[in-house]
């Protein structure tokens, strides 16, 4: 008798929470970003469609679908629901409880399944406190029983003992800025399928590090993290190793077990998993003295922009508002930098985003071309961001899917983009879709730590980070309350004792470094990846405007 095809359910609930924000993330925020279910979700996961419209075509779920179908196309895939929102304040309890119930009800209606895949962030918070992702997985476990559950995590997830005990397979991003979301889903799908087919027997080990910040800029293509992730790839080249994860936590999350973590999965090789987890944890611990760089003050930033004449001639200077990084849960309401640019940068053209739903509603009653005076900011978190009075002309009013209603105010040297939803100019399309030229501006404000460095390559010639005052300043870490000491808040000399406490295991002596088996094919693949990056860089420099136009015409 022919065996029945495997049945695997899949879905997503992703949001990164900043516990210092008093602005809850609600259903409306998810609806603006991404909220799909059933066959609509399955359609979005096909290669030619957009999994998250306006963000990226292929992410974890489409990667998962592709990974499973590549090995076993007869597998029955059951789409549950997918909800994703831009980073922000904790998720409202009402919405979280409702979507958890929706997940469970769809699973009951689907009938028995052999496995479940979930795309989670790993650093979600919820109104009133708690660990919502653990709650979600616990609720799903009550429906599906002890079938294998695989989860993909963001690189900044917070791994805890409860999550490790509930999840059978974990696959995290291995790039920062993140561009391997689909690849991560693909890897998780294939590992889950092979587990269900009894082709592999995952054995896992993990370590919890008392680290909040380490590794310098934490960009995986730059030192020191480049060497760490190179070593992780070497570990994964061993045929006994299934997957290696490094999770660098989200330092603005209020969680008692907050910190870095590593996790290693091997194919029925528990001792190897333990040894590799120890080695990777120690490698990360040695990077604790390499803290993020000091960000510029507003006056120093402006000085450097004025000095960057060639950069402004060829494009713009992208300035990350490090005190209000919406990509890390900032409200998007920083008025300190806005007032500084209005007062001090009158000789430069600036593009500035600001979230102010009330101001948008008031300006929506006017017509394009009308002159107005209005106070902006000072509504979402007035204790941090005081209101600023501006006078200008309504340049544009536009209804958007991702940011709600948007109004552009022409303030002479500064174009102010007021949004109803999150003000998230991670891509230049945020401005371009509003008729604002990024290349012709001098200063373009972004509110994202990492990804803008990729997306603005064709428009901006220099990247700067500026600090004023806000909820994504790194010194906010001093306000994180935890029962465990953590670096750099506390001057620790070793990680093992706290790790043992958090994992609730006996303290063991350090393990010796294991011997790995080589995989020449994998090394060749890595070489091809490096070559592909080099070719892509050459294409961008020559064909996408990174050289002066005259040089290209002259064939230089």
N, C-alpha and C positions, 0 to 999 in steps of 0.2 A: 504493500500500500504506500502510495506516494505521501511523504510527510507534508503537513500543512505549512504554508509560508509563515515566517516569523511576523509578528505584529509589534510595531514600535511606535509609541506616541511621542510627540515632540511639541515644544513650545518655548516661549521666552517671557521673562519679566525682568527688565533691566532698567535700573536707575541708580546713579551714584549720589549719595546724600551728604550734604554738609550740615552737620549738627549745629553750627553757629548761625544758620539762617533761620529767621522766624517766619519765612514764607513757605507754607506747605506746598508740596507737589500734589496736584489734584488730577482727577480724571481728565479735565480739560487740557492739561499739559501733555498727557499721554495721547489724547486725541489729536492734538496739533502735531505731535511727532510721529507716532506710529501705534496703531491699535487695530489688529486684524485677527480673524479667527476662521476656522473651518477651511472650506475650499478656496476662499479668497486668500488665505495664508499660503496654502499649497501652491496656488498660482504665482504668488509673489516670490516663491522660493525657486522658481524655474530660472535657468541660466540667463535668458534674454530679458527677464523682467526685473523690476526694482524691488528688492526685499524691503528696504526702507526708503520710500520715495523722497528724493531730494537729498539723501544722505549718501548711501552707497548701494550699488546694485546687489552685490553678493556678500552676505555676512554669515554669521554662525549657522543659521538654520538652512540656508541654501547650500552651504558647505557640507552640513550634516547629510542632507538629502542626497547630494552628489556622492559623498563617501559611501553611503549605504548602497545606493543603486549601482555603484561601480563594482561592488563585490557580490551583491545578491539582488538583482533587479526585481525578482519576484517578491521581495519583502513588502508587506503592507505597511505603509507609513500613514500614521493617523495625526493630522494637524489639529492641535488643540486651540491655543490662542497665543498671540504675540503682542506684548506691550512694551514699548520703549519710550523713555522720555529723556530729554536733556537733563544733565546734572542740576540739582537744586536742593531745596530744603527737604526735610523728611517727608515721606509719602503719607498722605492723610490716612488715618486708620480706617475710615469708612471705605475708601477706594481699595485699600489693600485687602480688607476682609472680603469685599465683594469679588475681587478678581481671584482670590484664593478659592472661594466657593465656586466660581465659574470653572476654574481648572478641574476641581474635583468632580463637578457635575458632568463635565464633558468626558472625563475619564470613565465615570460610571456608565454613561451612555455608550461609550466605545466598546464596553465589554472587556474581557480578559486581555491583557497585553503581556508580551514577553520582556519588554524593556521600555525605559523612558529616557528621553534626552531633554535637558533643560538648558537654555542659554540664560545665565544669570550674570550680574555684574560682580557680586561678592562684597559690595560696600553699600548696600541699601540700608537706610534707616527708616523708622516709622514713627508717626506721631505718638507721643507718650513713651517712647523708648522700646527696647527689645531688639531681637534679631529676626527681622521679617523673612529673610531667605531660609533660615532654619525652620521657621513656622510653616512656610510654604512646602518645603520638602517633607516635613513631618506629616502634614495633611495629605500629601500625595501618597506617602508611604501607607497611610491608613487605608487608602483606596486600592492600591496595586499590590500591597504585600511586599514580599522580599524579592521581587524581580530586580535585576540590575538597573541602577539609575546612573547615567552619565551626565556630567555637568561641565559646561565651558564657563570659564571665569575671565574677567578682565585682569590685566596684569596688576592692577591696584586693588584686587580683592583682599578681604580680611579673612584668612583661613582660621577656623576655630575647631576645637575638638568635636563639637556637636555636628558640624558640617562634615568632617572627615568620617564620623561614625555613620552618618546617614547616606553618604554618597559612595558608590562603588568605583567610579572612574572620574578623574578630574583632568581637564585639559585647559590650560590657561594660555592667553596670548604670550608670544615670545618676542614682541617688538614694541618699542616705545620711541616715537609715536606709533600707534597701533595701525598696522596695515595687513595683519594676518588673521583677521576675524574669520573669513571663509575657510582658510587653511586650518584654523583651530577646530571649527565645526567638522570639517572633513576628517581630521585625525580622531576626534571624539566618536564620530559615526562609525569609522572602521574598527576602532578598538571595542566599542560596544557590540558591534555585530560579531566580531571574532570571539568575544566572550560568550555571547549567546550560542555560537556554533561550537563552543568548547575547543576552539583552536588555540586559545591562550588562557592562562590562569593568573590574572593580575594579583600581585603581592605588593603591598605598599608600605612606605615609611615616610614620616614627615617630621619637621622640626619647627617650633615656634620661637622666633627670635625677638628679644626685647629691643627692637629697632623701630623708630618712627621715621627717621630720615637718615639716609646714607647713600653712598655711591655717586656723590656729586650731582651732575645734571640728570642722571638716570636714563639718558638717551642710549638706546642699545647699540647704535652705530658708532658711538663715541666712547673713549676711555672715561672711567674704568669699567663701565658695564659691558662694553664690547668684549673684553676678555672673559667676563663671567659667562656671558651667553655663548661664547665660543666654546668654553669648557662644557656647558650644558649640551651643546650639539655633539661634542666628542662623546659624552656619556650616552646620548641617544643613538650614536653610531654602533654601540655594542648591541648585537642581536638579542641579548637577554633583557635589554632595557626597553620598555614600552613608551615611557613618557617621563619628562623631567619638567617640573614647574617651579618658578620663582615668583612669589607674590609679594609685592612691595607695599601693600596696604594703601588706604586713602587716609592721610593723617588728620583729616577734618571730621572723621566719623567718631561719634561718642559710643565707644564699645569697650567693655572692661578687658577684653583680650586683644586689643588693637596692637598690631605689629607685623613685621615681615614674617614670611614663612616660606619653607621649601617643601616639596613633596615629590617623591620618586616612585614610579610604578614599574615593576619588573615582571617578567613572565616566570612565575614560580621560582623566584630567586630572592627570598626574603632577606638573607644576609647581605647580598649585594645592594638591595634597596636601602638597608640601614646604613651601610658604609657610604654610599653615595650621598644620602641625605645629610650625614654628618659632615662630609667633605664640603658640600655646597653651602651648608649653614656656616661653617667656619670661614669659607671664602668671603661670604657676604659680611660676616662680622668684622673681618679685617678692613672693610671699606667704611667703617662707621665714622672715621675721622674726616672722610671726604664728604662734606656737607654741600648743599646747593649753593651756588654763587650768590654773593650779595647783589641785590637789585639796585638799580639807579634811583636816586631821588628825582623828583620832577624837574628841578632846575638843571641837574646834570644830564638828564635825558634830553632836554631841549638844547643844551649846549652841544651835545654830540650830534643831534639831528642837524643843527645849523652847520656843523663842521663837515657833515657827510654830503658835500656838494655833488660829487660824482654819483653817489647813490641816488640822490634826488633828481639829478639830470636824467638818469636812465630809468627811473621808476620812483618808488616811494620807500619810506622807512616804515616797516611794520613794528608797532609798539604794543607789546603785551601788557595790559593793565593787570599786573600780578596781584594787586589787592582786590580785584573783582573778577576773578577767572570763573566765568560761567561754566566752563568745562570742568571745574572742580567744585561746583555748587554755589558760586557767587550769585547774588541777586541780579547783577547787571545794572545796578543803580548807583555806581560810584560817581558822585558829583564833585569830589575833590579834584580829580584830574580834569574834569570838564571845566571847572572854574579856572584852573590854572591855565589851560590852553586858551580860554576866552580872553583872559587878562594879559598873558605873557607871550602868546604865539601869534600875534596879529599879522606878522610878516610871512606866515606859512599857511598853507591850505591843509586843514585837518578834516578827517572823517571820523565821527564819534557816535557809538551806539549807546542808548540808554533805555532801560525798561521803565515805563511809566504808564500803566493802563489808564489811569485817571486823566493824565494830560492828553493821551491819544483820544479818549472819548470826548474831551472838551474841544480839541482841534478838529475832530471829525465833523463838527457842526459848521465849520468854516468851509470856504472854497479855496481851491488852489490859486495862489497869487495873492491871497489876503495877507495883510500885515497884522501881527499879533504880539502881545506881551503876555507871558505866562511863566509861572514858577514850575520848574521841572525837578523831579527827584524829591527826596524827603518824605516818601509815603510808605515804601515797603519796609525799610529799616531806618526811620528818621534819626535814631540815636547815633547812627554811624554815618549816614549820608544826608546832610542838611540840604534843603531846597535851594535852588539857584534860579534867580530871575533872568529870563532871556527875552530879547526882542528880535523878531525876524519875520521872514515871509514863508508862508506855507508853499513849499516847492512841490510836494507830491503826497497824495493819500492813496494807499494801496491795501487791499485785502490779500493776505498771504495764507498759505496752508500751515507753514512751519512756525511763523512768528505772530500770527493773528493780524490785527489791523496795524498798519505801519504809517507813520507820518514823518516826512522829511522837512525839517526847518532849515532854511537858508539864513545863517547868521553871519553873512559876509565871508570871513576867512575860515569859518567852521560850518560844516554840514552836519547837523544833528539828526540822527535817525532814532526816533522814538518808537518803541515797540510795545504791543499789548502783551505778547508772550516773552519768552526768554530772549534777550538781546545777545545772539550768539553768532558773531561774524567769523566763524572758524574758516570758512571759505570766502574767497573774494566775491563769489556770486551773491553773497549777502548784500554787498554794495552795488555790484554791477546790475543786478535785477531791478534796482531802484534808480538806474540812470546815472550813477555816480562813478566816475573814473578813478580806479585805484592807482593806476600808473601816473596819472597827472596830479595826484595829491602828494603833499610832502610827508604828512603823518597819517597813517592808517591805524586806528586803534583796534586791536583784537582782544578777545577775552578767553584765550585758550593757551595752555602752557606749551604744548608740543606740536599739535597737528598743523597749525598755521604755517610752520616752518616749511612744510611740504607744499601745501596748497597755494601759498603766496609766492612760490619760486618764480613764476612767470611775470610777476608784477612788482615785487618789492626786492630791493637790492641789499637791504640790511635789516637785521632783527635786533630789537632792544627790549629789555624788561624794565618796567618802572614800578616803584612801590610808593603808595600814598598812605591810605589807611582803609582796611577792609577785612572781610571774613576769610579771605584766602591768603593772608600774610602767614609766613611760616612761623612767626613768633606766637601765633595762635595755639601752637602745640603746647605752650606753657599752661593753657587753660584746659587741656584734656585731662579728665579725671579717670584714673585707673588704679586698681588695687596692686598692679605690678609696676615696678620701676622700669623705665625704658630710656634708651639713648635717643636724642642728646639731652633730654630733661634731666637724666640721672647719669652720673659718671660711673659706668659699670666696666669691669675688666673681663667678664666672661658671660656667656649666654646660657650655659648648660643647666644651671640650677633653676632659673626661671622657666626655661623650656620644659624641664621635668615637671615643674609645678603646673604649668598650663596644660600639658598633655596628661597629667596625673599618672606618671610613670616613675620608676625608681631611677635615681641619678646614676649614669654609667660613665665609665672612663672613655676618653676619646678613642675612636676606632682608627685602625691603620688605613692608609690609602689603598683602595682596591686596584687590581690590575684589570684593565679594560681590553676587550677584543676589538680589533680594528675592522673597519668596513670600507674598503677602497671605493666601492660604488658610491657610498654616501659622500666621501670626500670629493669625488668627481662632480657630484651634483652641487655641492657647495661652491665649487669653483665656477660652475656654470652660472650660479646665482650672482656671484661677484661680477662676472663678465656682463651679465644682463644689466646690473646696476650701472656699470661703467658706460654701456651703450646708451642707456636711458639718460644718464647725465649729459652725454655728448649731444643727444637729440635735443634736450631742453636748452642747453647753452647755445646751440647753433640755430635751432628752428623756432624756439619759443621766446625770443627776445631778450636773452640774458647777455648778449653782446650788442654793442651799438649797431644800429641798422647800417650805417655806412661801412663798417668792417665787413658785414656779410655781402653787401653789394660789390665791394671791391675784391671779394674772394680771399680775404686775408685769413 
